[in-house]
Amino acid sequence: MVCPGCGGDTGESRLASGAWIARETAAGRLSTLSRPRKALLATAVVLALAVLVTSATLLADADGGSGGGTGDPVGNADDLARGVPTRIGPTGPPEAPAAPPPGASRTPGPSSPAATSRPPAKTPRVPKNPKNPKNPPPPARHPSYTAWAGPGCSAGHYEEFGRFENGDAGWYTVDSGGFDGGSCDGRFSAVPMSGAPDKDRGNTATWSWRVGDGFEECALAVYVPKSARDVDVAGDPTFYRLLADPDDNESSYAAFAVRQTDHRGDLVSVGSHEVRGDTFAVQMIDRGRDWGDDDRVGAHHAAAQMKITCRA
């Protein structure tokens, strides 16, 4: 083959013809490149192939995820980051909720009430004052009356009968040791004994309160004073009686006794007693032994303060 335009068929022309053939074919062109250029060309080819493969992979992924999805990743983010495959289960139609797992409770939650074809029943209103015998209303508060009476007290009424002055052998007043509080100043009277445990000599002390007609009974408490001398408070025991009329010693309807020698300085409760009429009255009598043993010589009964609490 002779190059067009070339001269005669000389040796130089043959050499030129071989170089032309090498330049005109791809393989010939590659063969004419130097080694550094061949290395650069190979690197470019490899990079081009890598770009093509990556582009094809991205296009395939985009086509697979464009089937109506929202573009959000499915499954746990940590699993996706680790490359763990995520299972996508089937979904039912919107109106058919998925069946609960076995063993799940069927009790509806507070925010998901069970469906019903009837409207909810109205809650009946409870009247303000239900007539229910099982829950009766609390009982009404009844009036009460509490008061003290005795020597040195401004409340109630206290009266002595048969009092006489004869030193330690008669009546005398002890200025302290009784109940000191409320309307009382703490004084009390020492009353001489009759000398016999079963006979009276007529000395009495009477406490009374006008309570009216609204009370049926009153709780009574007797204060036993404490003195520097035991003979001032030495009833062993001291006898009392309740009177329907404080001015009538024959109107007694109940009696009790307090052993003063055992209760010095104490307020002694003696129970609740019936109220007869509009006045509650208590009378102390003087029977008792004041001779014989050393602790009995000169013994006196102590007439101090009493307290009543009455309820209708």
Phi and psi in degrees as GROMACS dihedral restraints (atoms count N, CA, C in turn):
[ dihedral_restraints ]
;  ai    aj    ak    al  type     phi  dphi    fc
    3     4     5     6     1  -114.4    20    10
    4     5     6     7     1   134.7    20    10
    6     7     8     9     1   -67.1    20    10
    7     8     9    10     1   130.9    20    10
    9    10    11    12     1   -63.0    20    10
   10    11    12    13     1   136.7    20    10
   12    13    14    15     1    86.4    20    10
   13    14    15    16     1    -3.9    20    10
   15    16    17    18     1   -80.5    20    10
   16    17    18    19     1   165.7    20    10
   18    19    20    21     1   -80.6    20    10
   19    20    21    22     1  -152.0    20    10
   21    22    23    24     1   -68.0    20    10
   22    23    24    25     1   172.6    20    10
   24    25    26    27     1   -86.2    20    10
   25    26    27    28     1    76.4    20    10
   27    28    29    30     1  -101.4    20    10
   28    29    30    31     1   177.9    20    10
   30    31    32    33     1   -65.8    20    10
   31    32    33    34     1   -37.6    20    10
   33    34    35    36     1   -65.7    20    10
   34    35    36    37     1   -36.4    20    10
   36    37    38    39     1   -67.8    20    10
   37    38    39    40     1   -32.7    20    10
   39    40    41    42     1   -66.3    20    10
   40    41    42    43     1   -39.7    20    10
   42    43    44    45     1   -64.7    20    10
   43    44    45    46     1   -40.0    20    10
   45    46    47    48     1   -65.4    20    10
   46    47    48    49     1   -36.0    20    10
   48    49    50    51     1   -64.1    20    10
   49    50    51    52     1   -40.5    20    10
   51    52    53    54     1   -64.8    20    10
   52    53    54    55     1   -39.6    20    10
   54    55    56    57     1   -66.8    20    10
   55    56    57    58     1   -35.3    20    10
   57    58    59    60     1   -64.8    20    10
   58    59    60    61     1   -43.5    20    10
   60    61    62    63     1   -60.5    20    10
   61    62    63    64     1   -42.8    20    10
   63    64    65    66     1   -64.7    20    10
   64    65    66    67     1   -34.6    20    10
   66    67    68    69     1   -77.0    20    10
   67    68    69    70     1   -27.8    20    10
   69    70    71    72     1   -84.5    20    10
   70    71    72    73     1   -16.1    20    10
   72    73    74    75     1  -104.8    20    10
   73    74    75    76     1   152.9    20    10
   75    76    77    78     1   -63.3    20    10
   76    77    78    79     1   -45.9    20    10
   78    79    80    81     1   -62.4    20    10
   79    80    81    82     1   -37.3    20    10
   81    82    83    84     1   -65.7    20    10
   82    83    84    85     1   -40.5    20    10
   84    85    86    87     1   -61.5    20    10
   85    86    87    88     1   -43.1    20    10
   87    88    89    90     1   -62.5    20    10
   88    89    90    91     1   -36.8    20    10
   90    91    92    93     1   -69.7    20    10
   91    92    93    94     1   -22.1    20    10
   93    94    95    96     1   -85.0    20    10
   94    95    96    97     1   -10.1    20    10
   96    97    98    99     1   -74.6    20    10
   97    98    99   100     1   153.6    20    10
   99   100   101   102     1   -80.3    20    10
  100   101   102   103     1   167.8    20    10
  102   103   104   105     1   -61.8    20    10
  103   104   105   106     1   -44.1    20    10
  105   106   107   108     1   -61.1    20    10
  106   107   108   109     1   -38.0    20    10
  108   109   110   111     1   -70.0    20    10
  109   110   111   112     1   -36.1    20    10
  111   112   113   114     1   -62.9    20    10
  112   113   114   115     1   -39.5    20    10
  114   115   116   117     1   -65.0    20    10
  115   116   117   118     1   -42.1    20    10
  117   118   119   120     1   -63.4    20    10
  118   119   120   121     1   -40.1    20    10
  120   121   122   123     1   -64.1    20    10
  121   122   123   124     1   -40.3    20    10
  123   124   125   126     1   -64.9    20    10
  124   125   126   127     1   -40.1    20    10
  126   127   128   129     1   -64.5    20    10
  127   128   129   130     1   -40.5    20    10
  129   130   131   132     1   -64.3    20    10
  130   131   132   133     1   -39.7    20    10
  132   133   134   135     1   -63.3    20    10
  133   134   135   136     1   -43.7    20    10
  135   136   137   138     1   -62.6    20    10
  136   137   138   139     1   -43.9    20    10
  138   139   140   141     1   -62.6    20    10
  139   140   141   142     1   -39.5    20    10
  141   142   143   144     1   -63.7    20    10
  142   143   144   145     1   -42.1    20    10
  144   145   146   147     1   -63.7    20    10
  145   146   147   148     1   -40.4    20    10
  147   148   149   150     1   -63.2    20    10
  148   149   150   151     1   -39.8    20    10
  150   151   152   153     1   -64.6    20    10
  151   152   153   154     1   -41.0    20    10
  153   154   155   156     1   -63.8    20    10
  154   155   156   157     1   -44.1    20    10
  156   157   158   159     1   -63.8    20    10
  157   158   159   160     1   -42.9    20    10
  159   160   161   162     1   -64.3    20    10
  160   161   162   163     1   -41.5    20    10
  162   163   164   165     1   -63.9    20    10
  163   164   165   166     1   -41.1    20    10
  165   166   167   168     1   -63.8    20    10
  166   167   168   169     1   -39.3    20    10
  168   169   170   171     1   -65.3    20    10
  169   170   171   172     1   -44.0    20    10
  171   172   173   174     1   -63.8    20    10
  172   173   174   175     1   -39.8    20    10
  174   175   176   177     1   -64.5    20    10
  175   176   177   178     1   -40.0    20    10
  177   178   179   180     1   -64.8    20    10
  178   179   180   181     1   -41.4    20    10
  180   181   182   183     1   -65.1    20    10
  181   182   183   184     1   -39.5    20    10
  183   184   185   186     1   -65.2    20    10
  184   185   186   187     1   -39.1    20    10
  186   187   188   189     1   -66.4    20    10
  187   188   189   190     1   -38.4    20    10
  189   190   191   192     1   -70.5    20    10
  190   191   192   193     1   -30.9    20    10
  192   193   194   195     1   -95.6    20    10
  193   194   195   196     1     4.0    20    10
  195   196   197   198     1   -95.7    20    10
  196   197   198   199     1    17.1    20    10
  198   199   200   201     1   -84.2    20    10
  199   200   201   202     1    56.5    20    10
  201   202   203   204     1    86.8    20    10
  202   203   204   205     1     5.6    20    10
  204   205   206   207     1   -78.5    20    10
  205   206   207   208     1   172.4    20    10
  207   208   209   210     1   -93.8    20    10
  208   209   210   211     1    -7.0    20    10
  210   211   212   213     1    90.9    20    10
  211   212   213   214     1    -8.3    20    10
  213   214   215   216     1   -81.0    20    10
  214   215   216   217     1   146.3    20    10
  216   217   218   219     1   -68.9    20    10
  217   218   219   220     1   143.5    20    10
  219   220   221   222     1   -96.9    20    10
  220   221   222   223     1   131.7    20    10
  222   223   224   225     1   103.1    20    10
  223   224   225   226     1  -179.4    20    10
  225   226   227   228     1   -73.0    20    10
  226   227   228   229     1   138.6    20    10
  228   229   230   231     1   -64.4    20    10
  229   230   231   232     1   -36.5    20    10
  231   232   233   234     1   -65.8    20    10
  232   233   234   235     1   -39.3    20    10
  234   235   236   237     1   -64.3    20    10
  235   236   237   238     1   -41.6    20    10
  237   238   239   240     1   -63.6    20    10
  238   239   240   241     1   -38.7    20    10
  240   241   242   243     1   -65.9    20    10
  241   242   243   244     1   -33.4    20    10
  243   244   245   246     1   -86.3    20    10
  244   245   246   247     1    -3.8    20    10
  246   247   248   249     1    81.7    20    10
  247   248   249   250     1    16.8    20    10
  249   250   251   252     1   -77.1    20    10
  250   251   252   253     1   129.4    20    10
  252   253   254   255     1   -67.3    20    10
  253   254   255   256     1   141.1    20    10
  255   256   257   258     1  -109.6    20    10
  256   257   258   259     1   130.2    20    10
  258   259   260   261     1   -84.7    20    10
  259   260   261   262     1   130.6    20    10
  261   262   263   264     1  -107.5    20    10
  262   263   264   265     1   112.3    20    10
  264   265   266   267     1   -83.6    20    10
  265   266   267   268     1   166.4    20    10
  267   268   269   270     1   -71.4    20    10
  268   269   270   271     1   150.6    20    10
  270   271   272   273     1  -117.0    20    10
  271   272   273   274     1   142.9    20    10
  273   274   275   276     1   -87.4    20    10
  274   275   276   277     1   178.4    20    10
  276   277   278   279     1   -65.6    20    10
  277   278   279   280     1   157.6    20    10
  279   280   281   282     1   -59.1    20    10
  280   281   282   283     1   -33.0    20    10
  282   283   284   285     1   -83.2    20    10
  283   284   285   286     1    -6.6    20    10
  285   286   287   288     1  -113.9    20    10
  286   287   288   289     1   101.5    20    10
  288   289   290   291     1   -67.4    20    10
  289   290   291   292     1   152.0    20    10
  291   292   293   294     1   -64.7    20    10
  292   293   294   295     1   146.1    20    10
  294   295   296   297     1   -68.6    20    10
  295   296   297   298     1   141.6    20    10
  297   298   299   300     1   -69.6    20    10
  298   299   300   301     1   153.3    20    10
  300   301   302   303     1   -67.0    20    10
  301   302   303   304     1   158.1    20    10
  303   304   305   306     1   -60.1    20    10
  304   305   306   307     1   140.6    20    10
  306   307   308   309     1    84.6    20    10
  307   308   309   310     1    -3.4    20    10
  309   310   311   312     1   -72.8    20    10
  310   311   312   313     1   145.7    20    10
  312   313   314   315     1   -70.6    20    10
  313   314   315   316     1   139.4    20    10
  315   316   317   318     1   -96.0    20    10
  316   317   318   319     1     5.0    20    10
  318   319   320   321     1   -72.3    20    10
  319   320   321   322     1   122.4    20    10
  321   322   323   324     1   -66.0    20    10
  322   323   324   325     1   142.0    20    10
  324   325   326   327     1   -74.0    20    10
  325   326   327   328     1   170.1    20    10
  327   328   329   330     1   -65.0    20    10
  328   329   330   331     1   -26.1    20    10
  330   331   332   333     1   -95.8    20    10
  331   332   333   334     1     0.5    20    10
  333   334   335   336     1  -130.1    20    10
  334   335   336   337     1    74.2    20    10
  336   337   338   339     1   -65.6    20    10
  337   338   339   340     1   147.9    20    10
  339   340   341   342     1   -66.5    20    10
  340   341   342   343     1   143.9    20    10
  342   343   344   345     1   -68.6    20    10
  343   344   345   346     1   144.5    20    10
  345   346   347   348     1  -145.6    20    10
  346   347   348   349     1   149.5    20    10
  348   349   350   351     1   -88.9    20    10
  349   350   351   352     1    -8.2    20    10
  351   352   353   354     1  -110.2    20    10
  352   353   354   355     1   148.0    20    10
  354   355   356   357     1   -68.6    20    10
  355   356   357   358     1   150.6    20    10
  357   358   359   360     1   -62.3    20    10
  358   359   360   361     1   139.1    20    10
  360   361   362   363     1   -70.0    20    10
  361   362   363   364     1   144.6    20    10
  363   364   365   366     1   -75.1    20    10
  364   365   366   367     1   136.2    20    10
  366   367   368   369     1   -72.7    20    10
  367   368   369   370     1   124.5    20    10
  369   370   371   372     1   -65.2    20    10
  370   371   372   373     1   140.0    20    10
  372   373   374   375     1   -80.6    20    10
  373   374   375   376     1   133.1    20    10
  375   376   377   378     1   -85.4    20    10
  376   377   378   379     1   127.2    20    10
  378   379   380   381     1   -65.2    20    10
  379   380   381   382     1   156.1    20    10
  381   382   383   384     1   -64.1    20    10
  382   383   384   385     1   -34.4    20    10
  384   385   386   387     1  -123.7    20    10
  385   386   387   388     1    75.5    20    10
  387   388   389   390     1   -65.8    20    10
  388   389   390   391     1   139.7    20    10
  390   391   392   393     1   -91.5    20    10
  391   392   393   394     1    76.5    20    10
  393   394   395   396     1  -119.2    20    10
  394   395   396   397     1   114.0    20    10
  396   397   398   399     1   -64.6    20    10
  397   398   399   400     1   -21.0    20    10
  399   400   401   402     1   -74.6    20    10
  400   401   402   403     1   -24.1    20    10
  402   403   404   405     1  -125.8    20    10
  403   404   405   406     1    71.5    20    10
  405   406   407   408     1   -69.7    20    10
  406   407   408   409     1   152.8    20    10
  408   409   410   411     1   -65.8    20    10
  409   410   411   412     1   153.8    20    10
  411   412   413   414     1   -61.9    20    10
  412   413   414   415     1   146.0    20    10
  414   415   416   417     1   -64.0    20    10
  415   416   417   418     1   148.3    20    10
  417   418   419   420     1   -68.5    20    10
  418   419   420   421     1   145.1    20    10
  420   421   422   423     1   -70.6    20    10
  421   422   423   424     1   130.1    20    10
  423   424   425   426     1   -95.0    20    10
  424   425   426   427     1   148.0    20    10
  426   427   428   429     1   -66.0    20    10
  427   428   429   430     1   151.9    20    10
  429   430   431   432     1  -134.0    20    10
  430   431   432   433     1   162.8    20    10
  432   433   434   435     1  -141.3    20    10
  433   434   435   436     1   125.6    20    10
  435   436   437   438     1  -130.1    20    10
  436   437   438   439     1   132.9    20    10
  438   439   440   441     1  -159.4    20    10
  439   440   441   442     1   154.0    20    10
  441   442   443   444     1  -103.9    20    10
  442   443   444   445     1   160.4    20    10
  444   445   446   447     1  -154.1    20    10
  445   446   447   448     1   154.7    20    10
  447   448   449   450     1   144.9    20    10
  448   449   450   451     1  -175.9    20    10
  450   451   452   453     1   -59.8    20    10
  451   452   453   454     1   132.4    20    10
  453   454   455   456     1    76.3    20    10
  454   455   456   457     1    13.3    20    10
  456   457   458   459     1  -107.5    20    10
  457   458   459   460     1   138.9    20    10
  459   460   461   462     1   -88.4    20    10
  460   461   462   463     1   -16.9    20    10
  462   463   464   465     1   -95.0    20    10
  463   464   465   466     1   162.0    20    10
  465   466   467   468     1    64.6    20    10
  466   467   468   469     1  -164.3    20    10
  468   469   470   471     1  -141.4    20    10
  469   470   471   472     1   134.4    20    10
  471   472   473   474     1  -131.7    20    10
  472   473   474   475     1   133.3    20    10
  474   475   476   477     1  -141.3    20    10
  475   476   477   478     1   139.1    20    10
  477   478   479   480     1  -111.9    20    10
  478   479   480   481     1   143.5    20    10
  480   481   482   483     1  -129.9    20    10
  481   482   483   484     1   132.8    20    10
  483   484   485   486     1    88.2    20    10
  484   485   486   487     1    12.1    20    10
  486   487   488   489     1   -66.5    20    10
  487   488   489   490     1   137.1    20    10
  489   490   491   492     1  -144.5    20    10
  490   491   492   493     1   154.1    20    10
  492   493   494   495     1  -105.0    20    10
  493   494   495   496     1   124.8    20    10
  495   496   497   498     1  -157.4    20    10
  496   497   498   499     1    49.8    20    10
  498   499   500   501     1    62.8    20    10
  499   500   501   502     1  -139.9    20    10
  501   502   503   504     1   -73.5    20    10
  502   503   504   505     1   -11.7    20    10
  504   505   506   507     1   -85.4    20    10
  505   506   507   508     1   -15.0    20    10
  507   508   509   510     1  -111.7    20    10
  508   509   510   511     1  -156.0    20    10
  510   511   512   513     1   -78.2    20    10
  511   512   513   514     1   148.8    20    10
  513   514   515   516     1  -157.2    20    10
  514   515   516   517     1   159.4    20    10
  516   517   518   519     1  -103.6    20    10
  517   518   519   520     1   133.7    20    10
  519   520   521   522     1  -103.7    20    10
  520   521   522   523     1   124.4    20    10
  522   523   524   525     1   -73.2    20    10
  523   524   525   526     1   -19.0    20    10
  525   526   527   528     1  -145.7    20    10
  526   527   528   529     1   167.0    20    10
  528   529   530   531     1   112.6    20    10
  529   530   531   532     1   -19.7    20    10
  531   532   533   534     1   -84.1    20    10
  532   533   534   535     1  -168.2    20    10
  534   535   536   537     1   -74.9    20    10
  535   536   537   538     1   123.2    20    10
  537   538   539   540     1  -115.4    20    10
  538   539   540   541     1    95.7    20    10
  540   541   542   543     1   172.8    20    10
  541   542   543   544     1   165.8    20    10
  543   544   545   546     1    63.0    20    10
  544   545   546   547     1  -121.2    20    10
  546   547   548   549     1  -102.1    20    10
  547   548   549   550     1    12.4    20    10
  549   550   551   552     1  -113.9    20    10
  550   551   552   553     1   148.2    20    10
  552   553   554   555     1  -106.1    20    10
  553   554   555   556     1     2.3    20    10
  555   556   557   558     1    96.5    20    10
  556   557   558   559     1    -5.5    20    10
  558   559   560   561     1   -75.6    20    10
  559   560   561   562     1   161.3    20    10
  561   562   563   564     1  -152.0    20    10
  562   563   564   565     1   164.7    20    10
  564   565   566   567     1  -106.4    20    10
  565   566   567   568     1   138.7    20    10
  567   568   569   570     1   -99.0    20    10
  568   569   570   571     1   121.4    20    10
  570   571   572   573     1  -108.9    20    10
  571   572   573   574     1   124.8    20    10
  573   574   575   576     1   -65.1    20    10
  574   575   576   577     1   148.4    20    10
  576   577   578   579     1   -86.3    20    10
  577   578   579   580     1   162.4    20    10
  579   580   581   582     1   -73.7    20    10
  580   581   582   583     1   -22.9    20    10
  582   583   584   585     1   100.8    20    10
  583   584   585   586     1   -12.0    20    10
  585   586   587   588     1  -132.6    20    10
  586   587   588   589     1   138.5    20    10
  588   589   590   591     1   -72.2    20    10
  589   590   591   592     1    -9.9    20    10
  591   592   593   594     1  -125.9    20    10
  592   593   594   595     1    14.3    20    10
  594   595   596   597     1  -135.0    20    10
  595   596   597   598     1   147.4    20    10
  597   598   599   600     1  -106.7    20    10
  598   599   600   601     1   151.1    20    10
  600   601   602   603     1  -109.2    20    10
  601   602   603   604     1    -3.7    20    10
  603   604   605   606     1   105.8    20    10
  604   605   606   607     1    -2.6    20    10
  606   607   608   609     1   -80.8    20    10
  607   608   609   610     1   127.2    20    10
  609   610   611   612     1  -139.1    20    10
  610   611   612   613     1   157.5    20    10
  612   613   614   615     1  -131.3    20    10
  613   614   615   616     1   134.7    20    10
  615   616   617   618     1  -127.8    20    10
  616   617   618   619     1   130.7    20    10
  618   619   620   621     1  -109.9    20    10
  619   620   621   622     1   135.3    20    10
  621   622   623   624     1  -146.7    20    10
  622   623   624   625     1   152.1    20    10
  624   625   626   627     1  -137.4    20    10
  625   626   627   628     1   131.5    20    10
  627   628   629   630     1   -88.2    20    10
  628   629   630   631     1   106.8    20    10
  630   631   632   633     1  -102.5    20    10
  631   632   633   634     1   -11.2    20    10
  633   634   635   636     1    86.6    20    10
  634   635   636   637     1  -171.0    20    10
  636   637   638   639     1   -95.4    20    10
  637   638   639   640     1    -1.4    20    10
  639   640   641   642     1   -90.6    20    10
  640   641   642   643     1     3.0    20    10
  642   643   644   645     1  -118.3    20    10
  643   644   645   646     1   138.1    20    10
  645   646   647   648     1   -96.3    20    10
  646   647   648   649     1   -32.4    20    10
  648   649   650   651     1  -152.1    20    10
  649   650   651   652     1   160.7    20    10
  651   652   653   654     1  -135.0    20    10
  652   653   654   655     1   137.9    20    10
  654   655   656   657     1   -84.0    20    10
  655   656   657   658     1   134.4    20    10
  657   658   659   660     1  -118.2    20    10
  658   659   660   661     1   137.6    20    10
  660   661   662   663     1  -132.9    20    10
  661   662   663   664     1   135.8    20    10
  663   664   665   666     1  -109.6    20    10
  664   665   666   667     1   125.3    20    10
  666   667   668   669     1   -89.5    20    10
  667   668   669   670     1   123.5    20    10
  669   670   671   672     1   -98.3    20    10
  670   671   672   673     1   115.8    20    10
  672   673   674   675     1   -72.7    20    10
  673   674   675   676     1   167.3    20    10
  675   676   677   678     1  -123.9    20    10
  676   677   678   679     1   123.7    20    10
  678   679   680   681     1  -120.0    20    10
  679   680   681   682     1   164.2    20    10
  681   682   683   684     1   -67.3    20    10
  682   683   684   685     1   -22.7    20    10
  684   685   686   687     1  -115.7    20    10
  685   686   687   688     1   128.6    20    10
  687   688   689   690     1   -66.6    20    10
  688   689   690   691     1   -29.0    20    10
  690   691   692   693     1   -67.0    20    10
  691   692   693   694     1   -16.8    20    10
  693   694   695   696     1   -73.0    20    10
  694   695   696   697     1   -24.9    20    10
  696   697   698   699     1  -132.3    20    10
  697   698   699   700     1    80.0    20    10
  699   700   701   702     1  -130.5    20    10
  700   701   702   703     1    20.3    20    10
  702   703   704   705     1   -63.9    20    10
  703   704   705   706     1   125.7    20    10
  705   706   707   708     1  -141.7    20    10
  706   707   708   709     1    65.5    20    10
  708   709   710   711     1   -98.8    20    10
  709   710   711   712     1  -177.3    20    10
  711   712   713   714     1  -108.5    20    10
  712   713   714   715     1   132.0    20    10
  714   715   716   717     1  -100.5    20    10
  715   716   717   718     1   143.5    20    10
  717   718   719   720     1  -133.7    20    10
  718   719   720   721     1   155.2    20    10
  720   721   722   723     1  -140.8    20    10
  721   722   723   724     1   149.5    20    10
  723   724   725   726     1   -93.1    20    10
  724   725   726   727     1   137.1    20    10
  726   727   728   729     1  -117.3    20    10
  727   728   729   730     1   136.7    20    10
  729   730   731   732     1   -72.1    20    10
  730   731   732   733     1   -29.8    20    10
  732   733   734   735     1  -129.9    20    10
  733   734   735   736     1   116.3    20    10
  735   736   737   738     1   -62.5    20    10
  736   737   738   739     1   -16.6    20    10
  738   739   740   741     1   -96.3    20    10
  739   740   741   742     1     3.6    20    10
  741   742   743   744     1  -128.2    20    10
  742   743   744   745     1   105.3    20    10
  744   745   746   747     1   -66.4    20    10
  745   746   747   748     1   -17.0    20    10
  747   748   749   750     1   -85.9    20    10
  748   749   750   751     1    -0.7    20    10
  750   751   752   753     1   -93.0    20    10
  751   752   753   754     1    20.3    20    10
  753   754   755   756     1   -65.8    20    10
  754   755   756   757     1   136.7    20    10
  756   757   758   759     1  -132.1    20    10
  757   758   759   760     1    -1.4    20    10
  759   760   761   762     1  -161.4    20    10
  760   761   762   763     1   160.1    20    10
  762   763   764   765     1  -148.4    20    10
  763   764   765   766     1   156.5    20    10
  765   766   767   768     1  -156.2    20    10
  766   767   768   769     1   171.2    20    10
  768   769   770   771     1  -138.2    20    10
  769   770   771   772     1   150.3    20    10
  771   772   773   774     1  -129.8    20    10
  772   773   774   775     1   128.3    20    10
  774   775   776   777     1   -85.7    20    10
  775   776   777   778     1    95.6    20    10
  777   778   779   780     1   -63.4    20    10
  778   779   780   781     1   -31.3    20    10
  780   781   782   783     1   -63.8    20    10
  781   782   783   784     1   -20.7    20    10
  783   784   785   786     1   -99.1    20    10
  784   785   786   787     1    -8.7    20    10
  786   787   788   789     1  -130.1    20    10
  787   788   789   790     1    29.7    20    10
  789   790   791   792     1   -61.4    20    10
  790   791   792   793     1   127.4    20    10
  792   793   794   795     1    85.0    20    10
  793   794   795   796     1     9.7    20    10
  795   796   797   798     1  -114.2    20    10
  796   797   798   799     1   152.1    20    10
  798   799   800   801     1   -97.2    20    10
  799   800   801   802     1   112.8    20    10
  801   802   803   804     1  -102.3    20    10
  802   803   804   805     1   120.7    20    10
  804   805   806   807     1   -80.3    20    10
  805   806   807   808     1   132.0    20    10
  807   808   809   810     1  -119.0    20    10
  808   809   810   811     1    23.1    20    10
  810   811   812   813     1    90.2    20    10
  811   812   813   814     1  -177.4    20    10
  813   814   815   816     1  -104.2    20    10
  814   815   816   817     1   144.0    20    10
  816   817   818   819     1  -135.4    20    10
  817   818   819   820     1   152.4    20    10
  819   820   821   822     1   -66.2    20    10
  820   821   822   823     1   142.9    20    10
  822   823   824   825     1   -97.6    20    10
  823   824   825   826     1   123.5    20    10
  825   826   827   828     1  -112.9    20    10
  826   827   828   829     1   113.7    20    10
  828   829   830   831     1    87.0    20    10
  829   830   831   832     1  -153.9    20    10
  831   832   833   834     1  -104.8    20    10
  832   833   834   835     1     7.9    20    10
  834   835   836   837     1  -131.3    20    10
  835   836   837   838     1   138.8    20    10
  837   838   839   840     1  -109.8    20    10
  838   839   840   841     1   123.6    20    10
  840   841   842   843     1  -135.0    20    10
  841   842   843   844     1   141.9    20    10
  843   844   845   846     1  -130.0    20    10
  844   845   846   847     1   136.7    20    10
  846   847   848   849     1  -126.2    20    10
  847   848   849   850     1   132.5    20    10
  849   850   851   852     1   -97.2    20    10
  850   851   852   853     1   135.3    20    10
  852   853   854   855     1  -109.2    20    10
  853   854   855   856     1   168.2    20    10
  855   856   857   858     1  -103.3    20    10
  856   857   858   859     1     7.0    20    10
  858   859   860   861     1   -60.9    20    10
  859   860   861   862     1   140.3    20    10
  861   862   863   864     1   158.5    20    10
  862   863   864   865     1   157.5    20    10
  864   865   866   867     1   -97.5    20    10
  865   866   867   868     1   129.0    20    10
  867   868   869   870     1  -123.8    20    10
  868   869   870   871     1    33.9    20    10
  870   871   872   873     1  -147.9    20    10
  871   872   873   874     1   174.5    20    10
  873   874   875   876     1    97.2    20    10
  874   875   876   877     1  -108.3    20    10
  876   877   878   879     1   -61.9    20    10
  877   878   879   880     1   155.3    20    10
  879   880   881   882     1   -58.3    20    10
  880   881   882   883     1   -37.0    20    10
  882   883   884   885     1   -77.6    20    10
  883   884   885   886     1    -5.9    20    10
  885   886   887   888     1  -104.1    20    10
  886   887   888   889     1   -15.8    20    10
  888   889   890   891     1   -68.4    20    10
  889   890   891   892     1   123.2    20    10
  891   892   893   894     1    76.1    20    10
  892   893   894   895     1    15.9    20    10
  894   895   896   897     1   -65.9    20    10
  895   896   897   898     1   142.9    20    10
  897   898   899   900     1  -127.5    20    10
  898   899   900   901     1   154.9    20    10
  900   901   902   903     1   -84.6    20    10
  901   902   903   904     1   144.2    20    10
  903   904   905   906     1  -100.0    20    10
  904   905   906   907     1   124.7    20    10
  906   907   908   909     1  -107.0    20    10
  907   908   909   910     1   102.0    20    10
  909   910   911   912     1  -115.9    20    10
  910   911   912   913     1  -131.8    20    10
  912   913   914   915     1  -104.8    20    10
  913   914   915   916     1   153.0    20    10
  915   916   917   918     1  -131.0    20    10
  916   917   918   919     1   153.7    20    10
  918   919   920   921     1  -129.8    20    10
  919   920   921   922     1   136.1    20    10
  921   922   923   924     1  -121.3    20    10
  922   923   924   925     1   148.6    20    10
  924   925   926   927     1  -132.4    20    10
  925   926   927   928     1   112.0    20    10
  927   928   929   930     1  -110.5    20    10
  928   929   930   931     1   142.6    20    10
  930   931   932   933     1  -132.5    20    10
  931   932   933   934     1   147.5    20    10
